[in-house]
Amino acid sequence: MLEGVADVPRDDWNALVGDDTPFLEWEWLASLEEAGAVGEGTGWLARPLVAREGERLLAAVPLYVKSHSEGEFVFDWSWADAAQRAGIRYYPKLLVGAPFTPVTGARFLVAGGEDRVAWTRKLAEVLKSFCDDHELSGVHVNFCTKGEVDAITNGDAADADAARDFMLRVGLQYHWRNQDYGSFDDYLALFRSKRRNQIRRERREMDVQGVHIEALTGDDIPDDLFEPMFLCYLSTIESRHWGRQYLNRKFYDLLSERFRHRLCFVVARLGGEVIAGTTNVFKGDGMYGRYWGALKPTRHLHFNVCYYAAIDFCIERGIQRFEPGAGGDYKYLRGFDATPTWSLHYLSDVRLADAVSRFLDSERSEASAAIGHLRDQSALKTS
């Protein structure tokens, strides 16, 4: 284990990430470390696990030692409470994933030409052994891929021996899929008339109020836009009692230096003044909505900035899917369909593992039924 992703040469780490999620790229993870968003005192202690042959990096895991359960988006607070009542220490624990980022992607990074399944299983066993040897409560692999689930559980996750194996948890998000739309109107044509007219009214409202919305990427993002975009992020945190500030101004500065080519800022202006914005990240065939905020409350601004402008961008660029983040049934009403997410959980205490296993059996069944129902009742005429 190393003391941070920054300890790994940038090109070596990114070669493992390849075409996968941008939130595991060196520029993103090392910037979180350098900005102090993760590290001592944050409850997120970066300890990436790496495997080398000589100087060659063969495999790696983005790994964190956690002293709380904040910023994970796969909520295990009830498990921690149950452990405390039973006299079982729950923290610290290990977490594999991208901090503060509910986006599915590979969690076991393997070099090209290597056996991905074999390395995934080997690294998973190393993590289990490390938990047992160091008296940690367990390891949680959040928002992993279905292929990693199958590799680690031998394709039989539901029948895992809870006492010794990783247990599968299934979640739900709402994702937009590009059905080769030529324009936003093509997308609207798939809605039933009531919902289609509602979306048109919400979009017209921006013109009525004199709000101009644009999407800016890469070098087209002016340097002076990073400050108001950070303030937009803060505005959402400060307006909600459950809000938690994970990012700081320095992180946005580092994004401007290192990650600008992955950014899409959707910005709303009124009279030239920034009144709202959302920080999006795009790579390959995917677009990811992350941090939204409004400096001046305006009717229907959220839907237009977070969803409609991003969909316009995806259609224009030929991007095939848009993942706007966790939660929000209102996304479903606007053509984002239910999509499963996966996480794997190993708990070293047999008593706690057995109890959680029973809970997950029931939860998986409920999640599967909910996803099936939502897909059948999609806001779109065809999906």
N, C-alpha and C positions, 0 to 999 in steps of 0.2 A: 504494500500500500504506500502511496505517495501522499504528500501534504497538499496537493492541489493539482488540478488539470494544468495549471500554469507551469508545473514542473516537467510536463511532457512537451517536446518540440511541437509547435503548431501543426506543421505539415504531417507529422507522424500521427497525431491524434485525428486530424481531419481525414486522413486516408482511411482510417477505420470507420469513421462516420459515413463517408462516401455520399451517396444520394439520399441518405435517410434524414431524419428530422433536423432542422436547423438549430433547434434548441439544445442539441448535444455538440454542436460545433465548438471548437476551441475558443473562438472569439466571444461566444455567448457565455460559456461557463467560466472561462478565465476572467472575463470582465466582471461577473458576479463576485468572484474572489477578490479581485483587485479593488473593487468599489466597497468591499466590506459588507455586501448584502448577504454573503455567506461567510462563515469563519468564526473565530472565537467570539463568544458572547451573543451569537445569533441563534444558537440551537441547531445550526447547519454546519457541521464540521466536515469539510471536503477531505475524503480519503480514497481517491480513485484506486481501484485494483487493476494492476496491469500485469501482463505476461509477456516476457521477452525471450528471444533466442539471440544471444549476443546483443547487438545493437538494434535488431529488428523487433518492432512491436507487433506481437501476434494477436493479442486480444486485450480488451479493457472493459471495465465496468465503471460508470459514473456513480460513485458510492459516497454516501454521507452518513456520519454518525449523528443521530437526532436525539435531542434532549426534550423534545415536545412533538406535537403532531400538527403544528401550524404549517400552512402553505403547501399541503400535500394533495388536496382535492380527492383523496380516497380516505374517507373519514373513519378513523379507528378510535375515536375518543371513548366510545362505549366499551371497547375492548380494554382500554387503559383503566377505565373506572372499574370494570369487573376484576381486572388483575389486582388493583389496589385493595378491593374488598376481600379478595382471597389471599392477600399477603404476598402477592407475586410482584416483583419489581418489573415495571414495564419500560422504563427509560434508564439508560440509553438504549436505542435500537438502531438498526441499520436500514437505510433507505436507498434504493436504486432508482434513479430517475433524474429528471430535470427540475430543479427547484422552482416552485411557484407556477408550474406549467402543466396544465391538464391536457397534454397533447400526446397521442399515441405515437410510439416509435420504438426502434430497436433499443434494448437496454443492455444487451450483451454484444459488444462491438468486436468484430472478428475480421482479421485481415483477409484480403482477397486470396484465393487459392487454398485457404484453410477450411477444415471441416466445421462449418458453422454450428451444426447440431451438436457435435462432440464437444466443441469448446463451450457452448452454452451450458451443457450439462456439467462439464467439469467446473466451470466458474460458479455455477449454482451450488455445487457440493462444497466448494471452498468457502463460500459465504455461510453455509450452514455450519460447517466445522468451526469457522471463526466465531460465530455466535456462541456455540457450545463451549469452546475453549476459553472465551473471555466473559462468560456469564452475561451475555446480552440477551434481551428477551426474544429477539427474532430479526428477520430481514423481510422487507416489504419491497416488491418490485412493481412499481406503479406505472400504469399506462404502457405496458409492454405489448408486443405483437402477438397475434394468434399463433404464429410459427414458434415463438419462444415458449408460449404456454404448452404447445404440443411437444416441443423438445424436452422441456423440463419434467412434464408429467407423463411422458410416453404416450401422449394422446388420450389419456384417461383421467383427466383432472377431477372429474366428479367423484371418482372412486379412490382418491388419494388416501393413504393411511395418515390421518391427521396428526398423529403423534410424531411422525418422522419426515413428512414430505411437505412440499409447498401446496397450499390450498388455493383454489381459484375463486376470484371474486369477479362478478360481472356488473358493470355499470352501464349508464345510458347517457349519451350526448345527442345533440341535434346537429347534423351536418348537411350542407348544401352540395348537390351534385350537378355538374354541368352536363346537360343532355344535348350537347352540340348546339347551344343557343346561338343565334346570330345577333341577337339584341336582347335588351331587357324586356321588350314587348313580347318576344318569343317565349320568354320565361313566364310572363304574366298570362299568356294565353292558356297555360296549363291549369290555372286556378279556376275554381268555380266563380261565377260572376260576382257574387257578394264580396268575396275576399279580394278579387281582382280590383273591384271598384274602390274598396277600402285602401288598398296599397296605392292606387293612383291618387286618391285624395291626400294621403300622407305625403306623397312626393310633391304634389302641387303646393302643399302648405309651405314648403321652403321658398318657393317663388313669391308667394303671397307676403311672407315675412321679410323678403329681401335677403335671404340667406344663400350664400354661394358655397358649394361643396366641391372639393377637388381631391384627387388622389395623387400624391407625390412620392416618387421612388428615387433611390440612389442619389446620384449627383444633382438631381433636380430638387432635392430637399435642401433649403437654405439653412445655413448654420444657426441663424437666429430663431429657427422654428423649434429647436430641441427644448428650449426653456419653456415656452407655452405648452408643449406636449407633455412635459414633466408636470407642469401645473395642472393640466387636465387629469393626469393620473392621480395626483394628490387630491383633486376635488372629489373624486369618487370615494377615495379612502375616508376623507373627512366627513362626507355626507351620510355615511352608514355606520351604525353603532357597532357592526361586526367587522368593519373595515380594518385591515392590517397593512401597514406600510412595510413592504419588503424591499422596495427599490429606492435608490437615492439619486441625487442630481449627478453624482460622479458616474453612476452607471450609464445614464443617458449620454454623458460626455464621451464615455468609452464606446458606446454604440455608434456615435457620430464618427469616431475615428476608425473603428474596426468592422462595423456591421452594417454600414449604410446601404451596401449593395443588396441586403436582404430585407430592408425596411420598406413598408408602404404606409405613409402617414395619410390618413383621410382627415381632412381639415375642413371645418365649417367656419366661414367668416361672415360677419355682419358689418357693413361699412368698412371693410378692410381689416377689421379687428378679429383675431381668433376667438371664437366663442365656444368651440368644442373640437374634439379630435379623438382619434383612436389610433393606437400603435399596432400595426399589423406586421407580420413577417411572412415572406413567401419564398418558396424554393421548389424547383421542379414543377410538379403538377398540383402542389398544395399551397393554400393560403390560410393563415392562422390569425384570428383576431385575438388580441391580448388586452390592451389597457385603454379603456374609454373614460372620458370625463367631459363635463360641460361646465364652462366658466360662467355661462349665462343661460339659465333654464329657458328652453324654447319648445313649444309644442311640436311633437313628432321628430324632434332632432335626433333622439337616440336611434330610432329605427333607420333613419336615412343615413346617418354617419356610420353606424356599426354594421348595417346589413345591406341596404340597397346600393350604396356607393361601392361597397366591397364586391357585391355581386356584379355590378357594372364592370369593375376592374377585372374580375375573373373572366367574364365573357370576352372582354376586349383582348385579354392576354391569352385566352385559351386555357386557363387554369381549370383543372377538372374538379376540384373539391375545395370547399371553404369550411373550415372548422372554427366557429366563433367562440369556443370555450365552453365551460361547464354551465349547467343550469339553464333556466329560461324557457318555460313552456310557450312563451310568445314567439319563440323562434319556429316552433312547430307550426303555428298558424300562418307563418310567412314562407312556408315551403322548405323548411329544414326538417329532414326526416330522421327518425330515431335510429341510432347507430350504437352497437355495443362497444364497450371498452373493457379491457381486461387488466387485472392485477393478480400477482401471486404473493402468498404470505406464508412464511415459515415461522412458527412459534416454538421456542425450545422447551417450554414447560408443557408437559403432556396434558395436564388438566385444562389449562387455558386453550390449548390447541383443540382438544376434543369439544369444548364448549363453542368455540368459534366455528369449527367445522359444521356443527349442527345448524348454527345460524346461517352459514353460507349456503348450505343445502337449500334452505327455504328461500333465501334471498335470490339465488340463481334462478329458481323456478319463477319467482315473482318478476324478476327482470326480464326473463325470456317472454313471459306472457305479456308484459307491458310493451315491449318492443314490437312483438307481433301485432298487438292491437293497434298501436300507433301507426305502424306501417299500413295496416289495412284501412285506417281512417285518415290517410295522408291528405294534407290540404291540396295537393296536386291531383289532377285527374289521372295521371299516370306517373309511376315512380321508377 
